[in-house]
Amino acid sequence: MRRGRNIKHLKPDVTRVIDKAAVDLGNTFKTSVRKRTPRDKGNAQEGWMPKRRITKPNWTVFNNVEYIGALNEGHSRQAPAKFIQRELAKAIKDTKI
């Protein structure tokens, strides 16, 4: 009985595709959530930052504005509650692998 071919040689290609998808997802999410973030003085919108990390997961998009959680809970009429989760779900759906 013949065993399946070893596919270890595919690892660099798979890793490259996954890394590119992660970058694309992060950029798509950052752009869309920034547009959706309620705006008064613009601090919350400008607070969205991508960050490449050494450890896994490699990419993070974050916002250090102290009231971003309150905005996400619906404390602004400019965006619905859970707008961050909605934008992330849309970005995941729109990201091509």
C-alpha positions as a Markdown table, in Angstrom:
| # | Residue | x | y | z |
|---|---|---|---|---|
| 1 | Met | 0.0 | 0.0 | 0.0 |
| 2 | Arg | 1.4 | 3.4 | -1.0 |
| 3 | Arg | 1.5 | 6.1 | 1.5 |
| 4 | Gly | 0.6 | 9.8 | 0.8 |
| 5 | Arg | 3.3 | 12.1 | -0.3 |
| 6 | Asn | 5.0 | 14.2 | 2.3 |
| 7 | Ile | 3.7 | 17.8 | 2.1 |
| 8 | Lys | 6.2 | 19.5 | 4.4 |
| 9 | His | 7.6 | 21.3 | 1.3 |
| 10 | Leu | 4.3 | 23.2 | 1.1 |
| 11 | Lys | 4.8 | 24.9 | 4.5 |
| 12 | Pro | 6.6 | 28.0 | 3.3 |
| 13 | Asp | 3.9 | 28.7 | 0.7 |
| 14 | Val | 1.1 | 28.1 | 3.1 |
| 15 | Thr | 2.7 | 30.3 | 5.7 |
| 16 | Arg | 3.2 | 33.1 | 3.1 |
| 17 | Val | -0.5 | 32.9 | 2.1 |
| 18 | Ile | -1.7 | 33.0 | 5.7 |
| 19 | Asp | 0.6 | 35.9 | 6.6 |
| 20 | Lys | -0.7 | 37.9 | 3.6 |
| 21 | Ala | -4.3 | 37.1 | 4.5 |
| 22 | Ala | -3.6 | 38.3 | 8.1 |
| 23 | Val | -2.2 | 41.6 | 6.8 |
| 24 | Asp | -5.0 | 42.1 | 4.4 |
| 25 | Leu | -7.6 | 41.3 | 7.1 |
| 26 | Gly | -5.9 | 43.7 | 9.5 |
| 27 | Asn | -5.8 | 46.5 | 6.9 |
| 28 | Thr | -9.4 | 46.0 | 5.8 |
| 29 | Phe | -10.6 | 45.9 | 9.4 |
| 30 | Lys | -8.6 | 49.0 | 10.4 |
| 31 | Thr | -10.0 | 51.0 | 7.5 |
| 32 | Ser | -13.6 | 50.0 | 8.0 |
| 33 | Val | -13.7 | 50.3 | 11.8 |
| 34 | Arg | -12.0 | 53.7 | 11.6 |
| 35 | Lys | -14.7 | 55.0 | 9.2 |
| 36 | Arg | -17.4 | 53.5 | 11.5 |
| 37 | Thr | -16.0 | 54.9 | 14.8 |
| 38 | Pro | -18.1 | 57.8 | 16.1 |
| 39 | Arg | -16.4 | 61.1 | 15.7 |
| 40 | Asp | -16.3 | 64.2 | 17.9 |
| 41 | Lys | -12.7 | 65.4 | 17.9 |
| 42 | Gly | -11.4 | 62.5 | 15.9 |
| 43 | Asn | -9.3 | 60.9 | 18.7 |
| 44 | Ala | -11.2 | 57.6 | 18.7 |
| 45 | Gln | -11.0 | 57.3 | 14.9 |
| 46 | Glu | -7.3 | 58.1 | 14.8 |
| 47 | Gly | -6.7 | 55.7 | 17.7 |
| 48 | Trp | -6.9 | 52.6 | 15.5 |
| 49 | Met | -3.4 | 51.2 | 15.0 |
| 50 | Pro | -2.0 | 47.9 | 13.5 |
| 51 | Lys | 0.8 | 46.3 | 15.3 |
| 52 | Arg | 3.1 | 43.5 | 14.2 |
| 53 | Arg | 4.2 | 41.4 | 17.0 |
| 54 | Ile | 7.0 | 38.9 | 17.4 |
| 55 | Thr | 4.8 | 36.3 | 19.0 |
| 56 | Lys | 1.6 | 34.6 | 17.7 |
| 57 | Pro | -0.8 | 36.0 | 16.7 |
| 58 | Asn | 1.5 | 38.2 | 14.5 |
| 59 | Trp | -0.9 | 41.0 | 13.9 |
| 60 | Thr | -3.1 | 43.0 | 16.2 |
| 61 | Val | -5.3 | 46.0 | 15.5 |
| 62 | Phe | -6.0 | 48.0 | 18.6 |
| 63 | Asn | -7.3 | 51.3 | 19.9 |
| 64 | Asn | -5.9 | 52.8 | 23.1 |
| 65 | Val | -8.5 | 55.5 | 23.5 |
| 66 | Glu | -9.9 | 55.0 | 27.0 |
| 67 | Tyr | -13.5 | 55.4 | 26.0 |
| 68 | Ile | -13.5 | 53.1 | 22.9 |
| 69 | Gly | -15.3 | 50.4 | 25.0 |
| 70 | Ala | -18.1 | 52.8 | 25.9 |
| 71 | Leu | -18.5 | 53.8 | 22.2 |
| 72 | Asn | -18.6 | 50.1 | 21.3 |
| 73 | Glu | -21.4 | 49.6 | 23.9 |
| 74 | Gly | -23.5 | 52.1 | 22.1 |
| 75 | His | -22.8 | 55.3 | 24.1 |
| 76 | Ser | -22.9 | 57.4 | 20.8 |
| 77 | Arg | -25.8 | 57.9 | 18.4 |
| 78 | Gln | -23.3 | 57.8 | 15.5 |
| 79 | Ala | -22.6 | 54.1 | 15.6 |
| 80 | Pro | -24.6 | 51.0 | 16.8 |
| 81 | Ala | -23.5 | 49.0 | 19.8 |
| 82 | Lys | -21.0 | 46.3 | 18.9 |
| 83 | Phe | -19.9 | 48.2 | 15.8 |
| 84 | Ile | -16.3 | 46.8 | 16.3 |
| 85 | Gln | -17.5 | 43.2 | 16.2 |
| 86 | Arg | -19.7 | 44.0 | 13.1 |
| 87 | Glu | -16.8 | 45.5 | 11.2 |
| 88 | Leu | -14.5 | 42.6 | 12.1 |
| 89 | Ala | -17.1 | 40.1 | 10.8 |
| 90 | Lys | -17.4 | 42.1 | 7.6 |
| 91 | Ala | -13.6 | 42.2 | 7.2 |
| 92 | Ile | -13.3 | 38.5 | 7.7 |
| 93 | Lys | -16.0 | 37.8 | 5.1 |
| 94 | Asp | -14.3 | 40.2 | 2.6 |
| 95 | Thr | -10.8 | 39.0 | 3.0 |
| 96 | Lys | -9.7 | 36.7 | 0.2 |
| 97 | Ile | -7.3 | 33.9 | 0.8 |
